[in-house]
Amino acid sequence: MQRRESTLDALNQAGSAGAAGPHPDLPLVSICLPTYKRTTFIREALESALQQTYPNIEIFVNDDTPGDDIRAIVEGYASPRLRYQHNMPAFGFVPKLNNFLSEAKGDWMVILCDDDIFAPQFVERMVDNARRYPEASLLRSRNNRIDLHGQQIQLDPQSPEISSPTRFILDLFRPQSETFWVNLTGFMFRPGQLRTLGGFTDLYAARHADRLAWVQLATLGPVICDQQSLCNIRLHGTSVSSALESGYNDAINATHIAEKKIIGVLDALEGTALDAGQQDEIAKTRQLLGPYINEHIARTLRHSLVAELKKPDGSEDQLRHLRAQWSKLGLPVTRLTRLIFLVSTLPRWMRQPIVNAMLNYKQAYMH
């Protein structure tokens, strides 16, 4: 099989510096790791960043954790490529992301959440793809979803190597079974461009921060997908996307705000000179946006139902009120929703072991 010439190959053939020391001929990439009170997986995340084959990186850890637990882990690696910032008082998740945009030194930036893992060649291949496609707005690879123990759950389906803005945005809103796993981890972009677009949108509990950022950036140029699986996204009960909340109104309002922003992007794209195929992709995205929004609202309500069921003194009136929202809002009733409805009608003493069993079976619950 023919080996593709990489950025490092070209640099070495030109007789530039080797893998040690400064690399002024290579773009600097900032691997930005936000964290808060989670020490379980952060060593794996950090080691995957430190093991990158691409030499010109900084690894920027932005920590909201009280105390020095995370600092001790970071400083234990004693690497000059590591930067550590401790926020007191805490910034919050999305403000940390926007702080990266202003403080990271890289020409390119990629987020690595503190429970995810990059393959050693991730950054090298992203930079190589950026060299081959200088007009790219976003660069990514296929994702591999892993469980609590690092075992594979599912590999993303293949995406086109080059997606136009309208094709990529369409893929963002396809049903999850048909498209890649959308996450903050693993998208490389120019921080100045996202800063100019207003940065990450700070909605309740970081709702839709990833999709809104990638939708906006995608309008600036094609999106490149490396066909290798170079990014491992960990799914587990303490991940941000699987958190249980008893309050749901703020989360639903955030979803409606995100919907308006996405419609605004589609309206702006539609006003540009597009061919018939791109116009069709915008029309299809509009059709998919409604089901996407409804599923996110339904997920929020499911999480609220389970949170209420976990309470020893959970309110029967609140359970009835939550169940009624599906018909009131015209939301889809999935098999998982029906199961949670059934559990919520059982006697209180029967609920807890069933809810605990559901939560322990994380893969079924989170999908």
N, C-alpha and C positions, 0 to 999 in steps of 0.2 A: 504494500500500500504506500502511495506517495505521501511523504511527510510535508505538511504545510509549513512554510517558512514563518517563524514567529518574529515578534518584535525583538526578542533577545537574540535570535539567530542573526538578524540583520545588524544588530549592534555589535555582536562579537566579530562578525565578518568585516566590519568597518574598523576593527582594531581598537574599540573603545574599552573602557574599564571593565573588569570582571565583575563577579557577583558581590564583592565587598566594597565598602566605601561609598561616597556620593555618586549619584548617577544623573548628572545634569542633562544628559541626552534623552532620558526617559521621563515621561510625565509622572508626576507624583500622584499616587492614589491614596486617599484617606479611607481606611476601614473604620467606620464609626459604630461604636458599640454602646447603646444606651442600657442602663441597668438600674434595678431597684430591688434590694432585699432578696436577691436570688443568687445563691452561691452554688446550687446543685450542679449546674451545667456550664457555668461561666469559664471554668478551666478548659473544657473542650472547645468552647468558642474561641477563646484566646489562643490556644495552641494551634487551632486551624488557621488563624490569622498569621501567627508567627511562622508557620511552616510554608507560607506562600513562596512559590518559586520566583515570583516577580520581586526584584530587589528594592524598588523605589516606592516604599509604602510607609505610611504612618498609621498606627493603630491607636485610635482616640477613644478612651473609655470615659463616658459621661455618667456620673454616679449620683443618685439621689438618696442613697442608703445612709441612715444615721449610723454613726460609729465608723470603725475602720476595717470591717471584715473584707470588703471588696478591695480597698486600698492594699491590704496585706497580700491578697492574692495577686494583684497586678504587679506590685513592686517585687514580689517574689521571683518574677521572671527576669528582672534586671536587664531588660532589653532597651537599647536607645531608641528603638522604633516605637515604644509605648509612650503614650501621653495619658495622664490621668487627671480628671477634673472632678472635684468633690463639691456638690452644690448644697450649701446650707444657708437659707432654707432650701428645701427641695424645689426644683423647677416644675416637675410634672413631665409626663411622657412627651407630648407634642412640643412643648417649649424646649425640651432637650434636643429634639430633632432639629428645630429651627436654630438652636444654638450651634449645632454642628455646621449649619450652612454658613454661619458668620465666622466661626472659629477654626474650622478645619482648613488645613493649608494646601490640600490637594487640588490638582487640576480636575481630577475626577473624584467622586465620592461614592461609596457603597455602604449601606447599612448592614450590620451583622447583629441580629438580636442575640441576647445573651444565652439563648438555649439552642441556637442553630450552628451549623458547621459548614465551612467552605472546604472543597477539595483543594489540594495544594496548588493546582494549576489554575484555579478560578481567576485570580486577578490577571495573571499572565495572558490567559486566553481572552479576557475582556479587553485588555489594552491592545492585544493583537487585532481583535475585531474592530476596535475603534480606529486603529491605523488603516485597516482595509476599508472601513466605511466612515470616513471623517464627517459625514453629514448626519450621523446617527444621533438621536436624542436620548435614547435609552439602550442599554445593553444588558442582556441577562443570559442565563443558561436554563436548561431543563431542571426542574426541581425534583428531588427525591424526598417524599414525606417519610419520616421515621417516628417511631414511638418513644416512649419513656426510656427504653433500654437501647436505643439506637438501631433497632431492627426495622427493616423496610416495611412500610405500609403500602405505598403506591408510588409509582414513577409517573411524572407528568406525561400526557400524550405529546407527540411531536408537534411543534409549531413551525411555521415557515421560518427560514433563516432571516429573511427580510420581510417585515410587515410595514405596510403604509400606515400612516396615522389612523385612518378610518378602519382598516382591518384589525389593528391591534386593539383599538377601543372596542370594536365589536367583540373580540375574543375575551376582553375583560368582563363582559356581562353575559357570556354564554353560561348555561348550567354547568356546575362544577364538574360533572361527569364528562363534559365535552372539552374542557379547556385546562390550562395550567393553573396551578395553585397561586393565587395572588397574595403577596406578602410584602412586608417592608424589606425583609432580607433579600439580597441578591440582585438588585437592580443598580447598575452603575450609571451615573449621570454627572453632568457638570453642575456643581453646587450654585454657581453664579446664575445659571439659567433658572433654577427653581426659586432662588431668592428673588429674582426679577419678577417672577410670576406670583409672588406673595408668600412663598414658603409652604410648609405643610399646614393644612387647615386644622385648627384646634377646635374640634367638636367634642361633645361629651364622651368621656372614656376612650378617646382616640378613635372614635367611630369613623371608618372610611378614609382614614388619613392616607393609607397606601393607595387605594384606587384613585382618589382625587388628585394626588400628586402625579401618578403615572398618566392619568388622562390628560392633565395639563401639559406635562412634558412631551407627551406623544404628539401634540399638535405642532411641535417644532421640527419634526423630522422623523425618518423611519426608525423602527425599533428592531434591534438585531438580537436573534436568539441563537446561542451556541447549541449545537445538537447534542453535545455531551451533557451528562448529568453531573453538575459541579457544585450543587448547592443542596444541603440537607436541611429540611424544615421540620422541626420537632413538634409533634402534636401531643399535648398532655393536658391534664386537668388544671394546671396552674398557668397555662399560657394565657396571654391577654385575650385571645379570641374565644376562649372557652370559659371565661369568668362568669360566675352566677351573680345576678343582681336582683334584689327584690323591687327596686324602683325601675320603672320602665318608661315613664313619660319623657324624660330627658333624652333617653336613647332613641325613642321614636321621633322626637323633634329633630334630633341630629340627623337621622336618616332622611327626613324630608328636606332638610337644608342641603344635604349632599345631593339629593335628587335634583333640586333646582340648579345647583352648580353644574352638574353633569349636563342637564338640558341646555344650560347656557353655552357650554363648550360645543355641544352638537349644533346649536343654532349658529354659532360663529363659524364652524367648519362648513356648514351648509351654505353660508354666504360667500364662500371662496369658490374659485373656478375649479370644479371637480368633474371627473368623468362620470359616466353613467354607473360604472361599477362602484365607485366610491359613494355616490349618492345612494345606491342601493344598500351599501354597508351602514350608512347613517340611518336609513329607514329601519333596517333590521335591529340596530342598536336601540332605537326608540321602542321597538316592540318588546325587546328583552328587558328593558329598564324597569317596566312595571312589575313583572314577576320577580326580578332581582330585589326591588324595594320591598315588595310584599313578603318575600322569604326572610329578609333581614328583620322586618318587624315581627314576623312570626317567631323567628329565633329568639328575639329579645323577650317576647312574651313566654316562650317555653322556658327560657332561663329564669324568668321571674316566677313562673309556676313551680319549678324545681326548688328555687331558693325558698319559696313559701312553704313547700312541703318539708324541707329540711328543718324548719323551725319547730322546736318542741311545742310552742304555743301558736303555731300558724293559724291565721284567721280563715274560718270557713267562708265568711262573706267575701274576703279577698280572693279566695280560690274560685268562687262562683263568678265574681267580677272578671277575673282573668280569662276564665273559660268562655265567657260571653263575648270577649273581644274578637274572637275568630269570625263569628257570624256578623257582628257589628261592622267589622272592617273588611269583610269579604276575603279573608285570608285562606290560603291553602291548608287543608288538614291532612298532614302526612301520617304515616303509620306510627312514627315516633310521637307525634302530637296526640294521636288517639290513645297510645299507651299511657302517656302522662295524664291525659284526661281520666282514664280509667283508674289509675293509681290515686288521683286526687279525690275520687269518690269513695275510696275504701275507708274503713275505720282507721282512726289515727294510729292505733298500735300496729297496724299492718303496713303502714306507709314507709316507715324509716328503713327497714331492711331492704325493701324493694328499690327505694330511691338510691340507697348506698350501692346496691348491686348494679344499677344502671350507671352510676357515676364511675364505678370501678371498671366497667366495660367501656372504656373511653372512646375507642374507635367507633363503636356503634352510636354512642351518644353524640359525638361531635360531628357526625355526618348525617 
